Amino acid sequence: MSEGRSPRNVVGCVAAGLAGLGVLLFLSTFFSAALNFGNFDNFEARGRSMALRAVSGMTLMIIAGVIGGVSQTRRVERTISGIHGHALRRPPPGNPPQPAARQVIKVRCKYCGSLNDETAEHCEHCGGSL
């Protein structure tokens, strides 16, 4: 592993390589079929080879998707815990959790467009009824 690369990045590169190889194997089936169109010499062996390449390519793409998805999931979890780590931690035993802050809701006046408290009956700016 080179310096500066995290294991996450290496896993992502491996997943990308597997996906690329899978796409090449899968597409080689179509190129082979196009090049041998109308040629029925050794038809069964060529058909088995093409089927094996197609299935192998799809399998590699699926494996790459799973590996890449796991890598991305871990990256997101670490980012969330790094940014909002304080929100994800449980309070220490014996300390009750603090109640959530009340959300402030504002109502826009239909006459002047200014924001007012949700309990106000008249606009604080122009006096129009809300």
C-alpha positions, 0 to 999 in steps of 0.5 A: 500500500502506497503512502497516503492511501487509506484502506478505504481508497484501496478497496475502492480501487480494487472494486473499480478494477473488478468492475472494469474487468467484469465489463470487459468480459461481458462486452467481449461476448458481444464482440465475439458474437459479432465477429463470428456471425454466420460462422457455425464451426465449433459452435458449441465450444464457442457458445460455452466460452461466450456464456462463461465470459458473460456470467463471469463478467456479470459476477465480477460486476456484482462483486465489485458493486458489493465491495464498493457499496461496503466501502462507501457505507463505511466512509459515510458512517465515519464521516457522520460520526466525525462531524456529528460525533457528539450527537451520536454518543449516548449520555453518560449513565445517571445523566438524563437526556436533555429535551430537544430544543423547540423548533421556531416556526415563522409565518409569512405575511401575505401583504408585506412578506415579513416573517412573524411568530406562529402565534401572532394574529397580526403582522408585526411590520404592517399590521395586516391580519395573518 
